[in-house]
């Protein structure tokens, strides 16, 4: 997801996480090792922070184990997401800062500052969410050692300063202002607060308001036990750990961090997006950092149980708790396994639609019809990836709907194809046997265009109507009201300065809809079959129209209880052709 500044593209996310991937690429030739290192670092950071906060190796080791075995750690260790890296940096910073205060060694303060600075370069907001409880913890824990605390914080600031300067310099380089972050620079509506929100310019707008915030937060909180090791049992152990050790400042700190993330992200519209399905797949990822203190509280509860029972029954009791935790975790993961198995089947099916490279005219660009108007192929089809330098023999590009006609000008002479993942066949309108279609694309251009519409039906006596339109410009004519099976009814029209339809204005892109409506004898309902073709007009004397065919096929069908548009093949109902006029 990128923006543009002075002719250069920049990612809307901060450079901390990409830098780690770049180092992995430089050292190993792949970014995959970075995923494992980050996941391992997250577990180690939990142990280190737990040791400094709780003062018990046993409790810290249990907390690290709970994080390592949690579904969110397992799943995110295979995803290119920055949440675990940010959390690892924050809690390693907490551990080193507390180590400095307990040992008096200055270098640990500087290291803590570097870690917090790196976290600012990864997920700035999360540092502030966890930072406020940390400030309160330090103020309470070292309230009688203000000078010592001030020296530690001062040296931490020295360690963080170069990375803060780097963050400001990065912002200035990519957005033009040191204090303007890349994310709002790309899309100002991708921000906190209520109102209309979206991820990228051109994406559909999503209203975000108080009611949605409440429902989204409740949904995401309900996901937390499912994505924890032991499921609901871990949540109960965390409550027990918080209640039994409630008077310790460290326990209050852990509770504050756990609660701060859902409280702060309540005001971010991304919480609503998470609640709409993606959270079921990769977890409540905005709360990732909160899983660490939650695991520490649960570890406190588990240790409290072990200490409360006689030693001879402690091991069987802990074994029983572990067995229940494994069962609950497995049950929580089962729907996720089924989802990913179905996702893999769909992936294999779509990849099978693309002919082998030897059967394609290469180099080529495959236009991918995207759901919900997304501008990025990787959002729904991450396996259709491109080389960063766009040197692949076959590149994949997200459809821009009406703007697709610009692809021939931008593709450097590559052959053009289209992949429509959601299109069903005429004999299986609702995709019971799977969906997807692949076809070559053709470019038609001229100062005027001739459109031929053909329709037919298997039902005698039906009324057939041909129509072509774009925007508010509409053309419609009766083909027949006494149809005979097997008979093809045809009509030609011109789109141009003196044709039945005018051309759009120069520089304008539209969807040219070409279709046929069928109304069976005695019926008041009309089924529509049409194709939506990207049409643009290039400025010039005269202006030149450019169309990209075939268009996306749709049918409007009537059912006993409703009617709906369906993205399905229409070749059994209509045929059309666009030629230079």
NUSE-671955 format. One line per field, with one value per residue (C-alpha): residue in one letter; x, y, z; residue number from 1. Coordinates in Angstrom, 2 decimals. Example, Ala and Ser with C-alpha at 12.3 -4.5 7.8 and 13.67 -1.06 7.14 Angstrom:
! residues 2
aa = a, s $
x = 12.30, 13.67 $
y = -4.50, -1.06 $
z = 7.80, 7.14 $
i = 1, 2 $
***
This chain:
! residues 581
aa = x, x, x, x, x, x, x, x, x, x, x, x, x, x, x, x, x, x, x, x, x, x, x, x, x, x, x, x, x, x, x, x, x, x, x, x, x, x, x, x, x, x, x, x, x, x, x, x, x, x, x, x, x, x, x, x, x, x, x, x, x, x, x, x, x, x, x, x, x, x, x, x, x, x, x, x, x, x, x, x, x, x, x, x, x, x, x, x, x, x, x, x, x, x, x, x, x, x, x, x, x, x, x, x, x, x, x, x, x, x, x, x, x, x, x, x, x, x, x, x, x, x, x, x, x, x, x, x, x, x, x, x, x, x, x, x, x, x, x, x, x, x, x, x, x, x, x, x, x, x, x, x, x, x, x, x, x, x, x, x, x, x, x, x, x, x, x, x, x, x, x, x, x, x, x, x, x, x, x, x, x, x, x, x, x, x, x, x, x, x, x, x, x, x, x, x, x, x, x, x, x, x, x, x, x, x, x, x, x, x, x, x, x, x, x, x, x, x, x, x, x, x, x, x, x, x, x, x, x, x, x, x, x, x, x, x, x, x, x, x, x, x, x, x, x, x, x, x, x, x, x, x, x, x, x, x, x, x, x, x, x, x, x, x, x, x, x, x, x, x, x, x, x, x, x, x, x, x, x, x, x, x, x, x, x, x, x, x, x, x, x, x, x, x, x, x, x, x, x, x, x, x, x, x, x, x, x, x, x, x, x, x, x, x, x, x, x, x, x, x, x, x, x, x, x, x, x, x, x, x, x, x, x, x, x, x, x, x, x, x, x, x, x, x, x, x, x, x, x, x, x, x, x, x, x, x, x, x, x, x, x, x, x, x, x, x, x, x, x, x, x, x, x, x, x, x, x, x, x, x, x, x, x, x, x, x, x, x, x, x, x, x, x, x, x, x, x, x, x, x, x, x, x, x, x, x, x, x, x, x, x, x, x, x, x, x, x, x, x, x, x, x, x, x, x, x, x, x, x, x, x, x, x, x, x, x, x, x, x, x, x, x, x, x, x, x, x, x, x, x, x, x, x, x, x, x, x, x, x, x, x, x, x, x, x, x, x, x, x, x, x, x, x, x, x, x, x, x, x, x, x, x, x, x, x, x, x, x, x, x, x, x, x, x, x, x, x, x, x, x, x, x, x, x, x, x, x, x, x, x, x, x, x, x, x, x, x, x, x, x, x, x, x, x, x, x, x, x, x, x, x, x, x, x, x, x, x, x, x, x, x, x, x, x, x, x, x, x, x, x, x, x, x, x, x, x, x, x, x, x, x, x, x, x, x, x, x, x, x, x, x, x, x, x, x, x, x, x, x, x, x $
x = 0.00, 1.81, 1.63, 3.55, 5.68, 7.66, 7.33, 8.54, 6.46, 6.58, 4.88, 2.25, 3.90, 7.05, 10.49, 11.31, 9.79, 10.78, 14.37, 14.45, 13.14, 15.75, 18.56, 17.21, 17.11, 20.69, 21.98, 19.90, 18.43, 14.92, 12.83, 11.52, 14.27, 13.27, 9.82, 11.29, 13.79, 11.06, 8.78, 11.62, 12.51, 8.94, 9.07, 12.49, 11.29, 8.37, 10.76, 13.14, 10.37, 8.66, 11.87, 12.37, 8.71, 7.76, 11.11, 10.55, 12.28, 9.50, 6.74, 8.68, 9.36, 5.68, 4.65, 7.11, 5.76, 2.17, 3.11, 5.07, 2.15, -0.57, -2.32, -1.63, 2.14, 2.01, -0.05, 1.75, 5.12, 4.13, 2.83, 4.59, 3.08, 4.86, 2.85, 5.06, 8.25, 6.84, 5.79, 9.19, 11.00, 8.74, 9.09, 12.80, 13.09, 11.09, 13.37, 16.61, 15.41, 14.42, 17.74, 19.55, 17.61, 18.40, 22.09, 23.04, 24.81, 24.42, 24.69, 21.37, 19.64, 21.12, 20.15, 16.59, 16.44, 17.62, 14.94, 12.18, 13.43, 13.31, 9.77, 8.85, 10.15, 7.90, 4.56, 4.74, 1.25, 1.77, 4.84, 2.72, -0.09, 2.31, 4.48, 1.99, 1.52, 5.31, 5.79, 3.31, 5.06, 8.47, 7.12, 5.55, 8.34, 11.15, 9.28, 11.96, 14.83, 13.92, 17.52, 18.43, 15.30, 15.98, 19.52, 18.23, 15.51, 17.99, 20.42, 17.50, 16.60, 20.18, 19.82, 16.47, 17.45, 19.21, 16.25, 13.77, 15.81, 15.81, 12.00, 11.60, 14.03, 12.17, 8.85, 10.33, 11.77, 8.60, 5.80, 7.49, 7.05, 8.96, 5.80, 3.54, 3.45, 3.22, -0.10, -2.25, -0.17, -1.34, -4.95, -6.06, -9.24, -7.24, -7.08, -8.54, -11.95, -15.45, -16.68, -16.12, -12.98, -11.04, -7.62, -6.62, -7.83, -10.45, -11.52, -15.17, -15.91, -16.82, -18.85, -17.33, -19.36, -19.85, -22.15, -19.77, -16.86, -18.65, -19.63, -16.18, -14.38, -16.68, -16.11, -12.33, -12.20, -14.16, -11.44, -8.64, -9.26, -9.58, -6.14, -4.48, -2.80, -5.47, -8.35, -10.81, -8.73, -5.90, -8.31, -9.51, -5.92, -5.09, -8.01, -6.83, -3.27, -4.45, -6.68, -4.17, -1.30, -3.40, -1.42, 1.82, 2.59, 3.80, 0.41, -1.32, 1.10, 0.27, -3.45, -3.09, -1.31, -3.88, -6.74, -5.01, -4.91, -8.65, -9.39, -7.16, -8.04, -11.73, -11.32, -9.63, -11.86, -9.51, -11.07, -14.30, -12.51, -10.90, -14.29, -15.68, -13.78, -10.05, -9.76, -11.06, -8.20, -5.14, -6.41, -7.20, -3.85, -4.22, -4.10, -0.96, 1.19, -1.49, -1.04, 2.33, 1.04, -2.01, 0.33, 2.28, -0.91, -1.97, 1.48, 1.04, -2.28, -0.79, 2.08, -0.41, -2.32, 0.88, 1.93, -1.50, -1.78, 0.40, 3.61, 2.61, -0.56, 0.96, 2.34, -0.93, -2.86, -0.60, -0.72, -4.53, -4.47, -2.05, -4.24, -7.34, -5.37, -4.21, -7.77, -9.21, -6.44, -6.97, -10.72, -10.16, -7.76, -10.01, -12.16, -8.97, -7.50, -10.69, -10.67, -7.09, -7.73, -10.61, -8.45, -5.76, -8.29, -9.51, -5.92, -5.11, -8.30, -7.53, -3.91, -5.14, -7.14, -3.93, -2.41, 1.25, 3.69, 4.45, 0.82, 0.80, 2.14, 4.87, 5.77, 2.23, 0.08, -2.85, -5.57, -7.19, -10.80, -10.77, -13.54, -14.78, -12.81, -9.44, -6.38, -4.06, -3.93, -2.23, -5.25, -7.32, -4.89, -1.48, -0.04, -0.26, 2.84, 5.17, 8.89, 9.47, 11.20, 8.36, 10.62, 8.46, 7.47, 3.89, 2.81, -0.47, -2.37, -5.49, -8.48, -9.40, -12.83, -13.51, -9.80, -8.63, -8.40, -5.14, -3.39, -2.26, -0.50, 1.18, 2.20, 5.08, 3.66, 2.96, 0.18, -2.98, -5.14, -7.83, -8.45, -11.90, -11.87, -15.56, -17.06, -19.21, -20.23, -23.61, -24.56, -23.50, -24.58, -23.93, -20.54, -21.41, -18.60, -16.23, -15.73, -13.16, -12.47, -9.38, -9.34, -7.14, -7.92, -8.13, -7.81, -10.21, -9.65, -10.89, -12.51, -15.83, -16.84, -19.43, -21.19, -23.05, -25.52, -26.95, -29.53, -31.48, -33.63, -34.92, -38.38, -40.83, -42.71, -40.25, -39.52, -35.82, -34.43, -30.95, -29.31, -26.02, -25.22, -22.56, -23.23, -26.47, -26.23, -28.56, -29.66, -32.35, -34.26, -36.65, -35.08, -38.26, -41.42, -42.09, -38.87, -38.35, -35.94, -32.63, -33.23, -30.52, -31.67, -29.09, -28.68, -25.81, -25.22, -22.46, -20.78, -19.30, -19.89, -22.91, -23.89, -26.76, -24.57, -21.98, -18.43, -17.43, -15.45, -11.71, -9.85, -12.97, -13.14, -16.48, -17.94, -19.73, -22.55, -23.71, -26.59, -29.86, -32.98, -35.38, -38.99, -40.83, -44.37, -46.86, -44.16, -43.51, -39.96, -37.00, -33.76, -30.73, -27.46, -24.69, -20.95, -19.22, -16.39, -13.74, -13.92, -11.77, -11.27, -7.81, -7.53, -6.62, -7.96, -10.19, -10.43, -9.72, -11.83, -10.10, -12.05, -10.72, -12.70, -14.21, -15.99, -16.96, -20.18, -23.18, -26.74, -29.69, -31.87, -35.23, -35.97, -39.16, -38.11, -35.66, -33.56, -29.82, -26.90, -24.64, -21.12, -21.56, -20.91, -23.45, -22.25, -25.32, -27.59, -25.90, -22.99, -21.47, -18.65, -16.88, -15.07, -13.67, -16.48 $
y = 0.00, 3.05, 6.79, 9.09, 12.12, 14.01, 11.11, 8.47, 5.74, 5.12, 2.55, 3.83, 1.86, 2.79, 1.45, -0.56, -3.88, -3.62, -2.96, -6.26, -8.07, -6.30, -7.50, -11.04, -10.78, -9.52, -12.28, -15.27, -14.34, -14.61, -12.81, -16.06, -16.41, -13.00, -14.38, -17.10, -14.74, -12.22, -14.92, -16.28, -12.77, -12.17, -15.24, -14.28, -10.72, -12.13, -14.13, -11.18, -8.73, -11.31, -11.92, -8.21, -7.49, -10.58, -11.56, -15.26, -17.42, -19.99, -17.45, -15.79, -19.16, -20.11, -16.76, -17.21, -20.73, -19.47, -16.85, -19.39, -21.84, -19.26, -19.49, -15.79, -16.38, -19.47, -17.80, -14.44, -16.20, -17.05, -13.60, -10.44, -8.27, -5.91, -6.48, -9.16, -7.23, -4.10, -6.07, -7.78, -4.43, -2.83, -5.61, -6.09, -2.36, -2.70, -5.55, -3.68, -0.45, -2.30, -4.15, -0.79, 0.37, -2.81, -3.09, 0.56, -0.15, 2.80, 0.78, -0.95, 2.44, 3.23, -0.21, 0.32, 3.64, 2.06, -0.62, 1.90, 3.99, 0.94, 0.27, 3.87, 3.12, 0.04, 0.91, 4.36, 4.33, 1.02, 2.47, 5.26, 2.88, 0.68, 3.63, 5.43, 2.42, 2.01, 5.64, 5.11, 1.87, 3.54, 6.55, 4.30, 1.73, 4.28, 7.14, 7.40, 7.27, 10.13, 11.07, 7.50, 7.17, 10.48, 9.36, 6.07, 7.77, 10.39, 7.81, 5.96, 9.18, 9.38, 5.88, 6.66, 10.07, 8.88, 6.68, 9.47, 11.74, 8.95, 8.70, 12.45, 12.42, 9.50, 11.31, 14.45, 12.44, 10.56, 12.95, 16.36, 17.02, 15.55, 15.34, 13.91, 10.13, 8.06, 6.42, 9.59, 11.06, 8.26, 8.36, 11.04, 9.06, 6.09, 7.57, 7.61, 9.00, 8.57, 9.36, 8.02, 5.89, 3.89, 2.30, 3.79, 6.53, 5.09, 2.36, 2.28, 4.51, 2.82, 4.71, 4.28, 5.45, 4.74, 1.76, 0.06, 0.81, -0.88, -3.93, -4.24, -3.98, -6.58, -8.91, -8.49, -9.02, -12.25, -13.37, -12.95, -16.24, -18.13, -16.89, -17.59, -20.80, -22.61, -20.51, -19.44, -21.24, -18.75, -15.86, -17.41, -17.97, -14.34, -13.12, -15.36, -14.08, -10.48, -10.96, -12.93, -10.50, -7.37, -5.19, -5.34, -2.37, -4.78, -6.52, -3.17, -2.38, -5.66, -5.04, -1.48, -2.66, -5.41, -2.92, 0.00, -1.64, -2.34, 1.04, 2.99, 1.01, 1.53, 4.83, 3.31, 2.12, -0.79, -2.53, -2.73, -4.21, -6.80, -7.77, -8.39, -11.63, -11.04, -11.32, -14.88, -15.66, -13.94, -12.99, -9.64, -8.31, -4.78, -6.35, -8.42, -6.57, -7.14, -10.92, -10.66, -9.16, -11.41, -14.44, -13.07, -12.68, -16.22, -17.50, -15.81, -17.59, -20.94, -20.52, -19.54, -22.79, -24.83, -23.16, -23.62, -27.40, -30.02, -30.81, -34.42, -33.30, -30.25, -32.15, -34.05, -30.80, -28.90, -31.82, -31.68, -27.92, -28.42, -31.16, -28.96, -26.09, -28.26, -29.47, -25.93, -24.57, -27.40, -26.80, -23.07, -23.76, -26.23, -23.62, -21.80, -25.00, -25.57, -21.99, -22.20, -25.59, -24.04, -21.04, -23.35, -25.21, -21.90, -20.84, -24.05, -23.73, -20.15, -20.93, -23.80, -21.27, -19.54, -21.44, -22.52, -19.82, -21.64, -21.15, -17.41, -14.60, -13.26, -10.86, -10.37, -8.55, -10.35, -7.98, -9.36, -8.43, -7.44, -7.66, -4.45, -2.28, -2.98, -1.55, -4.35, -7.91, -9.10, -8.17, -11.15, -13.11, -12.92, -15.77, -13.65, -11.67, -9.58, -9.01, -5.58, -4.42, -5.75, -7.99, -11.10, -12.59, -12.48, -9.56, -9.24, -5.93, -5.06, -3.95, -0.28, -0.89, 2.07, 2.94, -0.43, 1.02, 2.74, -0.60, -0.93, 2.46, 1.50, -2.10, -1.48, -3.54, -6.65, -9.02, -8.50, -11.07, -10.94, -13.21, -12.99, -15.03, -14.49, -15.17, -18.31, -20.37, -20.07, -23.60, -22.99, -19.41, -19.55, -21.24, -24.50, -26.17, -23.22, -19.91, -18.21, -17.32, -16.41, -14.74, -12.66, -8.95, -6.87, -3.13, -1.34, 2.31, 5.03, 8.43, 6.57, 3.01, 0.69, -1.61, -4.73, -6.34, -9.83, -11.60, -14.84, -17.02, -20.57, -19.34, -18.58, -15.27, -13.50, -9.80, -9.03, -5.53, -4.37, -1.61, 0.26, 2.96, 4.79, 7.21, 9.03, 8.38, 5.52, 3.79, 1.13, -0.57, -3.47, -6.38, -8.48, -9.26, -12.52, -14.43, -17.81, -20.35, -20.41, -17.04, -14.38, -10.77, -8.11, -4.36, -1.99, 1.46, 4.02, 5.62, 8.83, 12.50, 11.81, 8.35, 7.05, 7.60, 10.36, 9.68, 10.59, 13.80, 13.67, 12.35, 10.64, 6.90, 5.07, 1.59, 1.02, -1.42, -3.57, -5.94, -7.62, -7.80, -10.75, -10.66, -13.97, -13.83, -13.02, -11.92, -8.43, -9.25, -8.73, -10.70, -8.68, -9.99, -7.50, -6.88, -3.86, -2.61, -0.10, 2.86, 5.98, 8.94, 10.33, 14.07, 15.01, 16.29, 14.40, 12.71, 8.97, 6.36, 3.25, 0.18, -2.96, -6.10, -8.46, -6.66, -8.14, -10.20, -9.77, -11.08, -9.61, -12.55, -12.77, -15.30, -16.06, -13.91, -11.44, -10.41, -9.83, -9.14, -12.17, -12.10, -14.97, -15.91, -14.39, -16.02, -18.28, -15.23, -12.47, -11.66, -8.28, -6.77, -3.41, -2.23, 1.09, 3.14 $
z = 0.00, -1.26, -1.71, -4.02, -3.23, -5.90, -8.32, -5.86, -4.25, -0.51, 1.70, 4.11, 6.92, 8.85, 7.88, 11.03, 9.97, 6.27, 7.41, 9.28, 6.20, 4.05, 6.35, 6.11, 2.31, 2.25, 4.53, 3.47, 0.09, 1.55, 4.17, 5.69, 8.37, 9.71, 10.56, 12.76, 14.39, 15.21, 16.64, 18.76, 19.86, 20.98, 23.23, 24.63, 25.28, 27.27, 29.45, 29.92, 30.82, 33.04, 34.94, 35.64, 36.41, 38.40, 39.88, 39.29, 36.69, 36.97, 36.30, 33.50, 31.84, 32.07, 30.54, 27.68, 27.08, 27.00, 24.40, 22.32, 22.29, 21.59, 18.22, 17.58, 17.90, 15.68, 12.94, 12.99, 12.80, 9.22, 8.27, 7.15, 9.88, 12.25, 15.44, 17.03, 16.21, 17.82, 20.91, 21.17, 20.99, 23.59, 26.17, 25.59, 26.19, 29.41, 30.54, 29.81, 31.44, 34.62, 34.49, 34.41, 37.45, 39.36, 38.41, 37.92, 34.62, 32.26, 29.06, 29.75, 29.70, 26.31, 24.98, 26.27, 24.46, 21.22, 21.55, 22.23, 19.31, 17.04, 18.24, 17.32, 13.81, 13.70, 15.34, 16.91, 18.38, 20.22, 21.98, 23.43, 24.41, 26.40, 27.40, 29.65, 32.00, 32.02, 33.10, 35.94, 36.98, 37.09, 38.97, 41.59, 41.85, 42.14, 43.80, 46.47, 43.95, 41.65, 40.79, 39.91, 37.77, 36.01, 35.10, 33.69, 31.65, 30.45, 29.11, 27.51, 25.74, 24.48, 23.02, 21.43, 20.02, 16.82, 15.90, 16.62, 14.33, 11.73, 12.02, 11.52, 8.58, 7.00, 7.35, 5.78, 2.88, 2.00, 3.02, 2.93, 6.67, 9.66, 11.73, 9.03, 9.22, 6.01, 6.88, 6.99, 4.15, 1.86, 3.03, 5.54, 6.23, 7.58, 11.06, 14.56, 15.46, 14.09, 10.60, 7.09, 6.86, 4.27, 3.82, 0.47, -1.90, -4.22, -1.79, -0.63, 2.35, 5.64, 8.28, 11.75, 14.75, 18.42, 18.00, 15.59, 17.90, 20.84, 18.80, 17.19, 20.53, 22.09, 19.12, 19.23, 22.99, 22.51, 20.08, 22.64, 24.52, 21.21, 20.17, 23.51, 24.64, 26.62, 25.36, 28.04, 30.67, 30.17, 30.66, 33.94, 35.09, 34.22, 36.35, 39.19, 38.86, 38.88, 41.95, 44.05, 43.42, 43.01, 45.39, 43.42, 41.18, 38.50, 38.44, 38.00, 35.16, 33.42, 33.84, 32.55, 29.36, 28.78, 29.03, 27.29, 23.86, 23.44, 25.06, 22.67, 19.54, 20.37, 18.49, 15.43, 12.62, 11.87, 14.88, 12.91, 9.88, 12.16, 13.52, 10.02, 9.46, 9.25, 13.03, 12.78, 10.38, 11.89, 15.33, 17.00, 15.77, 17.14, 20.62, 19.92, 22.48, 25.15, 24.83, 26.66, 29.94, 29.68, 29.58, 32.56, 34.61, 33.66, 34.66, 38.05, 38.43, 37.45, 39.93, 42.62, 42.03, 42.16, 45.41, 47.00, 46.57, 48.30, 46.43, 45.76, 43.96, 42.26, 39.28, 38.52, 38.94, 36.55, 34.11, 34.19, 33.58, 30.68, 29.17, 29.34, 27.82, 24.91, 24.25, 24.33, 22.09, 19.60, 19.52, 18.97, 16.11, 14.29, 12.46, 11.48, 10.02, 8.04, 6.77, 5.56, 3.96, 2.01, 1.18, -0.18, -2.33, -3.77, -4.38, -6.24, -8.27, -9.34, -10.14, -12.31, -14.37, -15.47, -18.42, -18.24, -19.25, -22.50, -23.56, -22.80, -24.92, -22.67, -21.30, -20.05, -17.53, -15.91, -14.75, -11.57, -10.86, -7.18, -4.57, -2.91, -5.33, -3.67, -5.44, -4.33, -5.64, -2.44, -0.31, -1.47, -3.69, -1.90, -3.97, -7.14, -6.26, -8.40, -8.24, -6.59, -9.78, -11.97, -14.04, -13.95, -17.34, -16.01, -13.81, -11.92, -11.63, -9.67, -11.73, -11.55, -13.05, -15.37, -15.39, -16.76, -20.29, -19.26, -18.74, -22.39, -22.13, -18.85, -19.52, -21.91, -24.78, -22.69, -23.71, -21.65, -19.87, -17.22, -14.22, -12.64, -9.39, -8.60, -12.04, -12.20, -15.20, -16.90, -15.81, -12.19, -11.49, -7.73, -7.97, -6.23, -8.19, -7.80, -9.58, -11.73, -15.37, -17.40, -20.83, -23.15, -23.41, -26.56, -27.09, -29.45, -30.28, -32.59, -32.79, -32.71, -31.84, -33.35, -30.86, -32.04, -29.61, -30.19, -28.07, -28.17, -25.95, -25.69, -24.63, -27.45, -27.31, -25.00, -25.36, -25.91, -25.37, -26.23, -24.22, -24.07, -21.54, -19.60, -16.74, -17.50, -21.23, -22.15, -25.34, -25.37, -28.17, -28.58, -30.46, -30.60, -28.65, -30.46, -29.99, -31.60, -30.09, -31.95, -33.63, -33.10, -32.87, -33.60, -33.41, -34.24, -32.84, -32.86, -29.86, -31.12, -31.93, -34.18, -32.93, -30.83, -27.77, -27.33, -26.24, -22.69, -22.27, -23.02, -19.98, -18.61, -17.82, -17.68, -17.67, -20.98, -20.22, -23.15, -22.54, -23.36, -21.22, -21.49, -20.33, -20.81, -22.16, -19.41, -16.97, -15.60, -14.51, -16.82, -16.50, -17.61, -19.04, -19.73, -19.92, -18.39, -20.56, -19.45, -21.83, -21.77, -24.07, -24.75, -25.47, -29.04, -32.30, -32.62, -29.19, -29.30, -27.48, -26.02, -24.87, -23.19, -24.01, -23.01, -20.22, -16.87, -17.26, -14.94, -14.82, -12.97, -11.92, -10.20, -7.49, -5.53, -2.57, -4.09, -7.06, -7.41, -9.71, -10.16, -11.61, -14.06, -17.68, -20.10, -23.35, -23.41, -23.40, -25.38, -27.68, -28.41, -30.41, -30.32, -33.46, -34.65, -36.19 $
i = 1, 2, 3, 4, 5, 6, 7, 8, 9, 10, 11, 12, 13, 14, 15, 16, 17, 18, 19, 20, 21, 22, 23, 24, 25, 26, 27, 28, 29, 30, 31, 32, 33, 34, 35, 36, 37, 38, 39, 40, 41, 42, 43, 44, 45, 46, 47, 48, 49, 50, 51, 52, 53, 54, 55, 56, 57, 58, 59, 60, 61, 62, 63, 64, 65, 66, 67, 68, 69, 70, 71, 72, 73, 74, 75, 76, 77, 78, 79, 80, 81, 82, 83, 84, 85, 86, 87, 88, 89, 90, 91, 92, 93, 94, 95, 96, 97, 98, 99, 100, 101, 102, 103, 104, 105, 106, 107, 108, 109, 110, 111, 112, 113, 114, 115, 116, 117, 118, 119, 120, 121, 122, 123, 124, 125, 126, 127, 128, 129, 130, 131, 132, 133, 134, 135, 136, 137, 138, 139, 140, 141, 142, 143, 144, 145, 146, 147, 148, 149, 150, 151, 152, 153, 154, 155, 156, 157, 158, 159, 160, 161, 162, 163, 164, 165, 166, 167, 168, 169, 170, 171, 172, 173, 174, 175, 176, 177, 178, 179, 180, 181, 182, 183, 184, 185, 186, 187, 188, 189, 190, 191, 192, 193, 194, 195, 196, 197, 198, 199, 200, 201, 202, 203, 204, 205, 206, 207, 208, 209, 210, 211, 212, 213, 214, 215, 216, 217, 218, 219, 220, 221, 222, 223, 224, 225, 226, 227, 228, 229, 230, 231, 232, 233, 234, 235, 236, 237, 238, 239, 240, 241, 242, 243, 244, 245, 246, 247, 248, 249, 250, 251, 252, 253, 254, 255, 256, 257, 258, 259, 260, 261, 262, 263, 264, 265, 266, 267, 268, 269, 270, 271, 272, 273, 274, 275, 276, 277, 278, 279, 280, 281, 282, 283, 284, 285, 286, 287, 288, 289, 290, 291, 292, 293, 294, 295, 296, 297, 298, 299, 300, 301, 302, 303, 304, 305, 306, 307, 308, 309, 310, 311, 312, 313, 314, 315, 316, 317, 318, 319, 320, 321, 322, 323, 324, 325, 326, 327, 328, 329, 330, 331, 332, 333, 334, 335, 336, 337, 338, 339, 340, 341, 342, 343, 344, 345, 346, 347, 348, 349, 350, 351, 352, 353, 354, 355, 356, 357, 358, 359, 360, 361, 362, 363, 364, 365, 366, 367, 368, 369, 370, 371, 372, 373, 374, 375, 376, 377, 378, 379, 380, 381, 382, 383, 384, 385, 386, 387, 388, 389, 390, 391, 392, 393, 394, 395, 396, 397, 398, 399, 400, 401, 402, 403, 404, 405, 406, 407, 408, 409, 410, 411, 412, 413, 414, 415, 416, 417, 418, 419, 420, 421, 422, 423, 424, 425, 426, 427, 428, 429, 430, 431, 432, 433, 434, 435, 436, 437, 438, 439, 440, 441, 442, 443, 444, 445, 446, 447, 448, 449, 450, 451, 452, 453, 454, 455, 456, 457, 458, 459, 460, 461, 462, 463, 464, 465, 466, 467, 468, 469, 470, 471, 472, 473, 474, 475, 476, 477, 478, 479, 480, 481, 482, 483, 484, 485, 486, 487, 488, 489, 490, 491, 492, 493, 494, 495, 496, 497, 498, 499, 500, 501, 502, 503, 504, 505, 506, 507, 508, 509, 510, 511, 512, 513, 514, 515, 516, 517, 518, 519, 520, 521, 522, 523, 524, 525, 526, 527, 528, 529, 530, 531, 532, 533, 534, 535, 536, 537, 538, 539, 540, 541, 542, 543, 544, 545, 546, 547, 548, 549, 550, 551, 552, 553, 554, 555, 556, 557, 558, 559, 560, 561, 562, 563, 564, 565, 566, 567, 568, 569, 570, 571, 572, 573, 574, 575, 576, 577, 578, 579, 580, 581 $
***
